[in-house]
Amino acid sequence: MTLKSVKEYAAAIRDRYRKANKDEKSKILDEFVKVTGYHRKAAIRLFLKIPKSTNDCRGRPRRYDHLKEPLKTIWEASDRLCSKRLYPFIPEMIQVLKRNGELRVNATVEAQLTQISPATIDRLLEPSRRQNGRKPLSTTRPGSLLKSSIPIRTFADWQENRAGFLEIDTVAHCGESMEGFYLYTLCGVDVASGWTECRPVWGKMQEKVRQAVHRIRHDLPFVLLGLDSDNGSEFINQYFWRYCQENKITFTRSRSYKKNDSCHVEQKNGNIVRRLIGHDRYSSQKAYECLGRLYNLVRLYINFFQPTMKLITKTRQGSKVHKTYETAQTPYQRLLRMGVLDQNKQAELKAMYIGFNPVLLLNQINATLEQLWQLAEHPKTSVTRIMSQ
């Protein structure tokens, strides 16, 4: 018999055993021991054991259940961050939301919100998480021109603890077919601070990609010192090489077929571009303009209100890898702590930060996304097939 069956059998005859006299109890015990194989003393203990109430809960009483609503407000305003990234950012987020009238809590609730652990955050947000597939095509084509002249990036080439060295990559908005013309997104990520910039690109022509890089360089709050790209022909060409030489930008490339060499930008391609835009096809002028408006909002929200965790150390012990991460910070906070901004730029960014409402920014992003999704192009063959059915 299984343990569950034994417990059910004992529960069925427990009351009869307790009400029986000595001879009857002996007979009940003989029968139980014969059927289950239990020791006689173990059977007696099982019959005398008082069943626990299903409402009894072991451990400390729950202290934070009343924080569900204010925590959900903070979580939604942060675009549903994971608990480990949200946890250190809660005190800052409370002040921002209170300043913009999006959150009203007393001092006691505010203190408790800053004390809860990531595990408690996950437990409180579990009901909210419950309320709420195809592989993308690759459009990277190897560029042979100048490939031997552009060095492969190594750890000695870059000062990755200094702001200004960016990984860049393009993301195609081609839908299910790479035929014809379609838009791209150029994504650039500063390795040291995590500062992220995205720009729409009108096709994959060398000149258009260089123009997008130039716009990113102009909008960065720090000096662009280096660029690292994959081996696509949109980067490996004379036009782009000359641009980097003229502006004294260190230009390196990753190894062929080694996507993890550009892990920082590859992560943003998925977490920002694909997560927001999706895998639909866009090729119109209206879609290009809408993408531009969207990325102007996204750059503010991501860099000022989305904390990230940077890997500090990674050690291997046998088959296990132990990773240590720093406390989650936003790219804006990381830049201030690095001390790479001059006083004018610090004052400019601080004024921008104080004037932003993350809830309003998020609503504007969602509204712009709704407009963009209306401009997506769907294959006519799919429509015809659905209508014929």
Stockholm file with secondary structure:
# STOCKHOLM 1.0

chainA/1-389         MTLKSVKEYAAAIRDRYRKANKDEKSKILDEFVKVTGYHRKAAIRLFLKIPKSTNDCRGRPRRYDHLKEPLKTIWEASDRLCSKRLYPFIPEMIQVLKRNGELRVNATVEAQLTQISPATIDRLLEPSRRQNGRKPLSTTRPGSLLKSSIPIRTFADWQENRAGFLEIDTVAHCGESMEGFYLYTLCGVDVASGWTECRPVWGKMQEKVRQAVHRIRHDLPFVLLGLDSDNGSEFINQYFWRYCQENKITFTRSRSYKKNDSCHVEQKNGNIVRRLIGHDRYSSQKAYECLGRLYNLVRLYINFFQPTMKLITKTRQGSKVHKTYETAQTPYQRLLRMGVLDQNKQAELKAMYIGFNPVLLLNQINATLEQLWQLAEHPKTSVTRIMSQ
#=GR chainA/1-389 SS CCHHHHHHHHHHHHHHHHHSCHHHHHHHHHHHHHHHCCCHHHHHHHHHCCCCCTTCCCSSCCSCGGGHHHHHHHHHHTTSCCHHHHGGGHHHHHHHHHHTTSCCCCHHHHHHHTTCCHHHHHHHHHHHHHHCCCCCCCCCCBCCTTTTTSCBCCTTTCCTTSTTEEEEEEEECBTTCCCSCCCEEEEEEETTTCCEEEEEESSSCHHHHHHHHHHHHHHCSSCCCEEEECSBTTTSSHHHHHHHHHTTCEEEECCTTCGGGGHHHHHHIIIIIIHHHCSCBCCSHHHHHHHHHHHHHHHHHHHHHCCBCCEEEEEEETTEEEEEECCCBCHHHHHHHHTCSCHHHHHHHHHHHHHCCHHHHHHHHHHHHHHHHTTCBCCHHHHHHHHHC
#=GC SS_cons         CCHHHHHHHHHHHHHHHHHSCHHHHHHHHHHHHHHHCCCHHHHHHHHHCCCCCTTCCCSSCCSCGGGHHHHHHHHHHTTSCCHHHHGGGHHHHHHHHHHTTSCCCCHHHHHHHTTCCHHHHHHHHHHHHHHCCCCCCCCCCBCCTTTTTSCBCCTTTCCTTSTTEEEEEEEECBTTCCCSCCCEEEEEEETTTCCEEEEEESSSCHHHHHHHHHHHHHHCSSCCCEEEECSBTTTSSHHHHHHHHHTTCEEEECCTTCGGGGHHHHHHIIIIIIHHHCSCBCCSHHHHHHHHHHHHHHHHHHHHHCCBCCEEEEEEETTEEEEEECCCBCHHHHHHHHTCSCHHHHHHHHHHHHHCCHHHHHHHHHHHHHHHHTTCBCCHHHHHHHHHC
//
